[in-house]
Amino acid sequence: MARRVFITGDTHQSHDIHKLNSHCFLEGNELTKDDILIICGDGGFVWDGSEEDRFWQGWLDRRPWTTVYVDGNHENFNLLKTYPEVTFMGAKAHKINNSLYHIERGEVMTINGYTFFCFGGAFSHDVAWRTENISWWQDELPNQEEVDHGLDMLDQYNNKVDFIITHDLPDDMSKIIRYDDKDMSIYDHTHIHLGRYLNQIYYNTDFKKWFAGHYHINRDVLKITILYNDILEIIDPNTFVRIEDRILNRTYTKEEIKTILQEEDLYISYEKIGRKDDFRRGEFISSAEDFFLPGVEEEELAWVTRMYNAYCAKRYTMED
């Protein structure tokens, strides 16, 4: 029996994982541990070895399926390398727990007879606000051994695979979406320019579909699908089913959302919706009655709706 295979974008541990709870991802409730969900980097499940790390690793272990991910840029690479190395679907991987695996760079998974070339890593756009070896690591970019290994693996497959899974994009695709601020001066001489390397793979590999994350958008760029909150089911190399998020995509009229917030006794700030004790002391918050005075624009309604949906998704996650 064929495994079901799904793929999505970044989860950033507690920040964007809510799309995988039992209310948002209803299809997940029907899966088994034989089925696989792939995350295109920035899983964030190995960050500082804290209790929070263990909580989210355990949360994923309780999902009905098995999760695999390539690394992004927001990963603790020093800590990630301490996990045991195993073989998962033919690929070298770090086993985080019985249901969570990190696929190493340049490895090829084979699932349902289809090949998935995996290569993590990405340029961080926020290095100025991070601290090296605490919240940012130079190993977000590959070294020579890793890029050579990737090319050697593709050579073993005659430069032909069904899927390519990365976090970042080839340089030419980054330029299309106007992200071209990749500065190699902050890295030492052992690290390789990832965008140029992925360009080489893009133009020299016969593949059906490429999936990436990193840019916090859901968009197709030539043969690449960039994922964030969207979840796709991979049926075969030419067939993909987009899974509708039943929570994050909900819409309301002004009166509907006002009534909901009043009944649930929720308050609104510039950043979130929550109960009074969810906010910092002195933080400016508004009740629904005060916020929804005459003159509220459609953009403001959409903004409040997104925050309420995010509040619900987070609540459902914590209940799972």
C-alpha positions as a LaTeX table, in Angstrom:
\begin{tabular}{lrrr}
\hline
Residue & $x$ (\AA) & $y$ (\AA) & $z$ (\AA) \\
\hline
Met1 & 0.00 & 0.00 & 0.00 \\
Ala2 & 1.37 & 3.38 & $-1.01$ \\
Arg3 & 2.26 & 5.90 & 1.64 \\
Arg4 & 0.52 & 9.26 & 1.57 \\
Val5 & 2.99 & 12.11 & 1.26 \\
Phe6 & 2.35 & 15.76 & 2.18 \\
Ile7 & 4.62 & 18.79 & 2.04 \\
Thr8 & 4.53 & 22.25 & 3.59 \\
Gly9 & 6.72 & 25.23 & 4.44 \\
Asp10 & 8.43 & 26.53 & 7.56 \\
Thr11 & 7.14 & 25.72 & 11.04 \\
His12 & 9.64 & 27.65 & 13.25 \\
Gln13 & 8.82 & 25.43 & 16.20 \\
Ser14 & 5.94 & 27.16 & 18.01 \\
His15 & 5.39 & 30.02 & 15.56 \\
Asp16 & 4.00 & 28.40 & 12.41 \\
Ile17 & 3.37 & 24.83 & 13.50 \\
His18 & $-0.34$ & 25.44 & 14.11 \\
Lys19 & $-1.22$ & 24.60 & 10.50 \\
Leu20 & $-0.48$ & 20.97 & 11.47 \\
Asn21 & $-2.95$ & 20.67 & 14.35 \\
Ser22 & $-5.96$ & 18.36 & 14.12 \\
His23 & $-8.39$ & 21.18 & 13.34 \\
Cys24 & $-6.39$ & 22.89 & 10.58 \\
Phe25 & $-4.97$ & 19.77 & 8.89 \\
Leu26 & $-7.98$ & 17.46 & 8.96 \\
Glu27 & $-6.39$ & 15.03 & 6.51 \\
Gly28 & $-3.70$ & 14.37 & 9.07 \\
Asn29 & $-6.23$ & 12.73 & 11.37 \\
Glu30 & $-6.63$ & 9.91 & 8.84 \\
Leu31 & $-2.92$ & 9.14 & 8.49 \\
Thr32 & $-0.65$ & 6.52 & 10.04 \\
Lys33 & 3.04 & 6.48 & 10.93 \\
Asp34 & 3.70 & 5.01 & 7.47 \\
Asp35 & 2.57 & 8.31 & 5.95 \\
Ile36 & 5.00 & 11.21 & 5.65 \\
Leu37 & 4.83 & 14.96 & 5.98 \\
Ile38 & 7.82 & 16.92 & 4.63 \\
Ile39 & 8.79 & 20.38 & 5.89 \\
Cys40 & 10.89 & 22.57 & 3.58 \\
Gly41 & 13.28 & 23.81 & 6.26 \\
Asp42 & 13.17 & 26.01 & 9.38 \\
Gly43 & 11.54 & 23.26 & 11.38 \\
Gly44 & 13.06 & 24.77 & 14.49 \\
Phe45 & 12.62 & 21.59 & 16.52 \\
Val46 & 16.28 & 21.54 & 17.58 \\
Trp47 & 17.04 & 25.01 & 18.87 \\
Asp48 & 18.55 & 25.12 & 22.37 \\
Gly49 & 17.89 & 21.72 & 23.93 \\
Ser50 & 15.33 & 23.28 & 26.24 \\
Glu51 & 12.07 & 21.97 & 27.61 \\
Glu52 & 10.33 & 23.84 & 24.79 \\
Asp53 & 12.35 & 21.85 & 22.24 \\
Arg54 & 11.26 & 18.63 & 23.93 \\
Phe55 & 7.63 & 19.76 & 24.10 \\
Trp56 & 7.37 & 20.39 & 20.34 \\
Gln57 & 9.34 & 17.27 & 19.45 \\
Gly58 & 6.89 & 15.32 & 21.59 \\
Trp59 & 3.93 & 17.14 & 20.06 \\
Leu60 & 5.02 & 16.03 & 16.60 \\
Asp61 & 5.66 & 12.50 & 17.86 \\
Arg62 & 2.00 & 12.36 & 18.90 \\
Arg63 & 0.81 & 13.22 & 15.37 \\
Pro64 & $-0.52$ & 10.21 & 13.45 \\
Trp65 & 2.10 & 10.58 & 10.71 \\
Thr66 & 5.94 & 10.73 & 10.45 \\
Thr67 & 7.58 & 14.13 & 9.89 \\
Val68 & 10.80 & 14.74 & 7.97 \\
Tyr69 & 12.48 & 18.04 & 7.22 \\
Val70 & 15.49 & 19.59 & 5.57 \\
Asp71 & 17.34 & 22.21 & 7.56 \\
Gly72 & 16.72 & 25.88 & 6.94 \\
Asn73 & 18.72 & 28.79 & 8.31 \\
His74 & 16.94 & 29.01 & 11.67 \\
Glu75 & 18.30 & 25.76 & 13.07 \\
Asn76 & 20.93 & 25.05 & 15.74 \\
Phe77 & 23.40 & 23.19 & 13.54 \\
Asn78 & 25.81 & 22.40 & 16.37 \\
Leu79 & 23.07 & 20.69 & 18.37 \\
Leu80 & 21.48 & 19.05 & 15.34 \\
Lys81 & 24.70 & 17.17 & 14.58 \\
Thr82 & 24.62 & 15.51 & 18.02 \\
Tyr83 & 21.52 & 13.46 & 17.16 \\
Pro84 & 22.10 & 9.86 & 16.00 \\
Glu85 & 22.55 & 9.30 & 12.28 \\
Val86 & 20.23 & 6.70 & 10.75 \\
Thr87 & 18.90 & 5.73 & 7.33 \\
Phe88 & 15.39 & 6.94 & 6.52 \\
Met89 & 13.81 & 6.04 & 3.18 \\
Gly90 & 17.30 & 5.41 & 1.83 \\
Ala91 & 18.67 & 8.77 & 2.99 \\
Lys92 & 21.07 & 9.62 & 5.80 \\
Ala93 & 19.13 & 11.43 & 8.50 \\
His94 & 19.34 & 12.62 & 12.08 \\
Lys95 & 16.74 & 10.86 & 14.19 \\
Ile96 & 15.16 & 13.38 & 16.55 \\
Asn97 & 12.59 & 10.88 & 17.82 \\
Asn98 & 10.57 & 7.96 & 16.48 \\
Ser99 & 8.41 & 10.25 & 14.32 \\
Leu100 & 10.77 & 13.11 & 13.45 \\
Tyr101 & 13.81 & 12.99 & 11.15 \\
His102 & 16.15 & 15.62 & 9.73 \\
Ile103 & 17.33 & 14.69 & 6.22 \\
Glu104 & 20.99 & 15.56 & 5.66 \\
Arg105 & 22.21 & 17.69 & 2.76 \\
Gly106 & 22.63 & 15.99 & $-0.59$ \\
Glu107 & 20.70 & 12.86 & 0.36 \\
Val108 & 18.01 & 11.16 & $-1.74$ \\
Met109 & 14.86 & 9.66 & $-0.22$ \\
Thr110 & 12.82 & 7.12 & $-2.16$ \\
Ile111 & 9.12 & 7.13 & $-1.29$ \\
Asn112 & 6.50 & 5.18 & $-3.26$ \\
Gly113 & 9.18 & 4.59 & $-5.90$ \\
Tyr114 & 9.74 & 8.35 & $-6.40$ \\
Thr115 & 13.08 & 10.02 & $-5.66$ \\
Phe116 & 13.43 & 13.15 & $-3.52$ \\
Phe117 & 16.78 & 14.98 & $-3.59$ \\
Cys118 & 17.16 & 17.00 & $-0.39$ \\
Phe119 & 19.46 & 19.93 & 0.29 \\
Gly120 & 18.86 & 22.25 & 3.25 \\
Gly121 & 20.33 & 25.58 & 4.24 \\
Ala122 & 19.64 & 29.20 & 3.39 \\
Phe123 & 20.93 & 32.73 & 3.70 \\
Ser124 & 19.53 & 34.52 & 6.77 \\
His125 & 18.07 & 37.97 & 6.10 \\
Asp126 & 18.15 & 38.92 & 9.79 \\
Val127 & 21.77 & 38.25 & 10.80 \\
Ala128 & 22.15 & 41.79 & 12.16 \\
Trp129 & 19.69 & 40.94 & 14.95 \\
Arg130 & 21.19 & 37.55 & 15.83 \\
Thr131 & 24.21 & 36.28 & 17.77 \\
Glu132 & 26.64 & 33.79 & 16.23 \\
Asn133 & 26.46 & 30.28 & 17.71 \\
Ile134 & 23.46 & 31.26 & 19.84 \\
Ser135 & 20.78 & 32.31 & 17.37 \\
Trp136 & 22.71 & 32.17 & 14.07 \\
Trp137 & 25.21 & 29.70 & 12.65 \\
Gln138 & 27.52 & 29.97 & 9.65 \\
Asp139 & 26.64 & 26.37 & 8.86 \\
Glu140 & 23.35 & 27.61 & 7.46 \\
Leu141 & 25.44 & 27.56 & 4.26 \\
Pro142 & 27.02 & 24.31 & 3.03 \\
Asn143 & 30.69 & 23.44 & 3.00 \\
Gln144 & 32.62 & 21.92 & 0.09 \\
Glu145 & 32.12 & 18.36 & 1.31 \\
Glu146 & 28.33 & 18.80 & 1.39 \\
Val147 & 28.06 & 20.36 & $-2.07$ \\
Asp148 & 30.34 & 17.68 & $-3.55$ \\
His149 & 28.26 & 15.00 & $-1.87$ \\
Gly150 & 25.08 & 16.42 & $-3.39$ \\
Leu151 & 26.55 & 16.42 & $-6.87$ \\
Asp152 & 27.91 & 12.89 & $-6.40$ \\
Met153 & 24.48 & 11.65 & $-5.31$ \\
Leu154 & 22.80 & 13.25 & $-8.31$ \\
Asp155 & 25.45 & 11.67 & $-10.53$ \\
Gln156 & 24.50 & 8.25 & $-9.08$ \\
Tyr157 & 20.95 & 8.94 & $-10.27$ \\
Asn158 & 22.19 & 10.12 & $-13.68$ \\
Asn159 & 21.16 & 13.66 & $-12.72$ \\
Lys160 & 17.51 & 12.67 & $-12.81$ \\
Val161 & 15.16 & 12.72 & $-9.79$ \\
Asp162 & 11.43 & 13.19 & $-9.40$ \\
Phe163 & 11.49 & 15.91 & $-6.73$ \\
Ile164 & 13.92 & 18.40 & $-5.22$ \\
Ile165 & 13.36 & 19.63 & $-1.66$ \\
Thr166 & 15.26 & 22.70 & $-0.42$ \\
His167 & 14.76 & 25.62 & 1.92 \\
Asp168 & 16.32 & 28.41 & $-0.14$ \\
Leu169 & 16.01 & 29.08 & $-3.88$ \\
Pro170 & 18.46 & 29.04 & $-6.76$ \\
Asp171 & 19.85 & 32.54 & $-7.36$ \\
Asp172 & 17.90 & 33.12 & $-10.55$ \\
Met173 & 14.59 & 32.40 & $-8.81$ \\
Ser174 & 15.52 & 34.59 & $-5.82$ \\
Lys175 & 16.01 & 37.47 & $-8.24$ \\
Ile176 & 12.57 & 36.89 & $-9.76$ \\
Ile177 & 10.93 & 37.44 & $-6.37$ \\
Arg178 & 13.38 & 40.30 & $-5.65$ \\
Tyr179 & 15.43 & 38.72 & $-2.88$ \\
Asp180 & 19.01 & 39.32 & $-3.89$ \\
Asp181 & 20.79 & 40.44 & $-0.70$ \\
Lys182 & 23.15 & 37.48 & $-0.21$ \\
Asp183 & 26.35 & 38.67 & 1.44 \\
Met184 & 29.17 & 36.10 & 1.64 \\
Ser185 & 31.44 & 38.44 & 3.63 \\
Ile186 & 29.97 & 37.30 & 6.96 \\
Tyr187 & 30.95 & 33.65 & 6.33 \\
Asp188 & 34.40 & 32.11 & 6.54 \\
His189 & 36.20 & 30.59 & 3.55 \\
Thr190 & 34.84 & 27.06 & 4.19 \\
His191 & 31.27 & 27.97 & 3.22 \\
Ile192 & 29.85 & 27.91 & $-0.30$ \\
His193 & 27.39 & 30.32 & $-1.94$ \\
Leu194 & 24.20 & 28.27 & $-1.76$ \\
Gly195 & 22.17 & 30.17 & $-4.36$ \\
Arg196 & 24.78 & 29.62 & $-7.07$ \\
Tyr197 & 25.05 & 25.96 & $-6.15$ \\
Leu198 & 21.27 & 25.52 & $-6.37$ \\
Asn199 & 21.36 & 27.30 & $-9.75$ \\
Gln200 & 23.77 & 24.61 & $-10.94$ \\
Ile201 & 21.41 & 21.90 & $-9.76$ \\
Tyr202 & 18.36 & 23.60 & $-11.28$ \\
Tyr203 & 19.85 & 23.79 & $-14.77$ \\
Asn204 & 21.73 & 20.47 & $-14.79$ \\
Thr205 & 19.20 & 18.12 & $-13.20$ \\
Asp206 & 16.20 & 16.50 & $-14.83$ \\
Phe207 & 13.41 & 16.84 & $-12.25$ \\
Lys208 & 9.62 & 17.09 & $-12.25$ \\
Lys209 & 8.99 & 19.45 & $-9.33$ \\
Trp210 & 11.02 & 21.51 & $-6.84$ \\
Phe211 & 9.64 & 22.59 & $-3.45$ \\
Ala212 & 11.15 & 25.29 & $-1.21$ \\
Gly213 & 10.26 & 27.39 & 1.82 \\
His214 & 12.11 & 30.29 & 3.51 \\
Tyr215 & 10.31 & 33.27 & 1.93 \\
His216 & 7.03 & 33.06 & 3.90 \\
Ile217 & 4.91 & 33.10 & 0.77 \\
Asn218 & 2.88 & 30.57 & $-1.20$ \\
Arg219 & 3.90 & 31.05 & $-4.82$ \\
Asp220 & 4.96 & 29.20 & $-7.96$ \\
Val221 & 8.14 & 30.40 & $-9.69$ \\
Leu222 & 8.79 & 28.47 & $-12.91$ \\
Lys223 & 9.25 & 24.81 & $-11.85$ \\
Ile224 & 9.49 & 25.67 & $-8.14$ \\
Thr225 & 6.64 & 25.85 & $-5.63$ \\
Ile226 & 7.45 & 28.00 & $-2.59$ \\
Leu227 & 5.41 & 26.95 & 0.45 \\
Tyr228 & 4.56 & 28.61 & 3.74 \\
Asn229 & 1.14 & 27.92 & 5.25 \\
Asp230 & $-0.08$ & 25.85 & 2.31 \\
Ile231 & 0.02 & 22.06 & 2.56 \\
Leu232 & 0.11 & 19.94 & $-0.61$ \\
Glu233 & $-0.46$ & 16.23 & $-0.98$ \\
Ile234 & 1.95 & 14.69 & $-3.48$ \\
Ile235 & 0.07 & 12.07 & $-5.49$ \\
Asp236 & 2.71 & 11.58 & $-8.19$ \\
Pro237 & 5.31 & 13.82 & $-9.91$ \\
Asn238 & 2.59 & 15.56 & $-11.90$ \\
Thr239 & $-0.34$ & 15.60 & $-9.46$ \\
Phe240 & $-0.64$ & 17.67 & $-6.28$ \\
Val241 & $-3.67$ & 18.37 & $-4.12$ \\
Arg242 & $-3.75$ & 21.60 & $-2.16$ \\
Ile243 & $-5.12$ & 21.08 & 1.34 \\
Glu244 & $-7.45$ & 23.87 & 2.43 \\
Asp245 & $-6.73$ & 25.24 & 5.91 \\
Arg246 & $-10.10$ & 25.27 & 7.65 \\
Ile247 & $-9.02$ & 27.63 & 10.43 \\
Leu248 & $-6.49$ & 30.14 & 9.11 \\
Asn249 & $-8.60$ & 30.87 & 6.00 \\
Arg250 & $-11.93$ & 31.53 & 7.74 \\
Thr251 & $-13.73$ & 34.80 & 6.96 \\
Tyr252 & $-16.36$ & 36.75 & 8.90 \\
Thr253 & $-18.51$ & 39.80 & 8.53 \\
Lys254 & $-17.88$ & 42.75 & 10.83 \\
Glu255 & $-20.84$ & 41.84 & 13.04 \\
Glu256 & $-19.88$ & 38.16 & 13.19 \\
Ile257 & $-16.29$ & 38.75 & 14.38 \\
Lys258 & $-17.44$ & 41.47 & 16.80 \\
Thr259 & $-19.97$ & 39.10 & 18.37 \\
Ile260 & $-17.42$ & 36.26 & 18.60 \\
Leu261 & $-14.83$ & 38.45 & 20.34 \\
Gln262 & $-17.42$ & 39.77 & 22.78 \\
Glu263 & $-18.76$ & 36.30 & 23.63 \\
Glu264 & $-15.24$ & 34.91 & 24.16 \\
Asp265 & $-14.16$ & 38.03 & 26.09 \\
Leu266 & $-11.18$ & 38.65 & 23.82 \\
Tyr267 & $-9.16$ & 41.85 & 23.37 \\
Ile268 & $-7.23$ & 43.30 & 20.44 \\
Ser269 & $-3.72$ & 44.77 & 20.31 \\
Tyr270 & $-1.58$ & 45.69 & 17.33 \\
Glu271 & 0.06 & 42.25 & 17.45 \\
Lys272 & $-2.51$ & 39.71 & 18.58 \\
Ile273 & $-5.90$ & 38.81 & 19.98 \\
Gly274 & $-6.25$ & 37.18 & 23.38 \\
Arg275 & $-7.62$ & 37.32 & 26.89 \\
Lys276 & $-6.62$ & 40.14 & 29.22 \\
Asp277 & $-3.96$ & 38.07 & 30.97 \\
Asp278 & $-2.32$ & 37.21 & 27.61 \\
Phe279 & $-1.01$ & 40.78 & 27.29 \\
Arg280 & 1.91 & 42.54 & 28.96 \\
Arg281 & 1.20 & 44.98 & 31.73 \\
Gly282 & 0.63 & 48.42 & 30.25 \\
Glu283 & 0.18 & 47.09 & 26.70 \\
Phe284 & $-2.50$ & 49.00 & 24.80 \\
Ile285 & $-5.51$ & 46.76 & 24.14 \\
Ser286 & $-9.02$ & 47.40 & 22.91 \\
Ser287 & $-12.29$ & 45.59 & 23.49 \\
Ala288 & $-14.32$ & 44.48 & 20.48 \\
Glu289 & $-16.98$ & 47.04 & 21.35 \\
Asp290 & $-14.44$ & 49.87 & 21.28 \\
Phe291 & $-12.60$ & 48.60 & 18.21 \\
Phe292 & $-15.62$ & 48.09 & 15.98 \\
Leu293 & $-16.86$ & 51.66 & 16.05 \\
Pro294 & $-18.33$ & 53.10 & 12.83 \\
Gly295 & $-15.65$ & 53.61 & 10.23 \\
Val296 & $-13.68$ & 50.36 & 10.58 \\
Glu297 & $-12.21$ & 49.65 & 7.13 \\
Glu298 & $-12.18$ & 46.33 & 5.29 \\
Glu299 & $-8.40$ & 46.11 & 5.69 \\
Glu300 & $-8.78$ & 46.41 & 9.46 \\
Leu301 & $-11.49$ & 43.74 & 9.45 \\
Ala302 & $-9.19$ & 41.40 & 7.49 \\
Trp303 & $-6.33$ & 42.11 & 9.92 \\
Val304 & $-8.47$ & 41.30 & 12.97 \\
Thr305 & $-9.80$ & 38.18 & 11.25 \\
Arg306 & $-6.26$ & 36.90 & 10.59 \\
Met307 & $-5.30$ & 37.48 & 14.21 \\
Tyr308 & $-8.41$ & 35.73 & 15.51 \\
Asn309 & $-7.83$ & 32.75 & 13.24 \\
Ala310 & $-4.22$ & 32.56 & 14.45 \\
Tyr311 & $-5.46$ & 32.70 & 18.06 \\
Cys312 & $-7.83$ & 29.79 & 17.40 \\
Ala313 & $-5.17$ & 27.74 & 15.61 \\
Lys314 & $-2.74$ & 28.18 & 18.50 \\
Arg315 & $-5.43$ & 27.22 & 21.02 \\
Tyr316 & $-6.29$ & 24.06 & 19.09 \\
Thr317 & $-2.59$ & 23.16 & 18.88 \\
Met318 & $-2.21$ & 23.34 & 22.64 \\
Glu319 & $-5.30$ & 21.16 & 23.08 \\
Asp320 & $-3.94$ & 18.40 & 20.82 \\
\hline
\end{tabular}
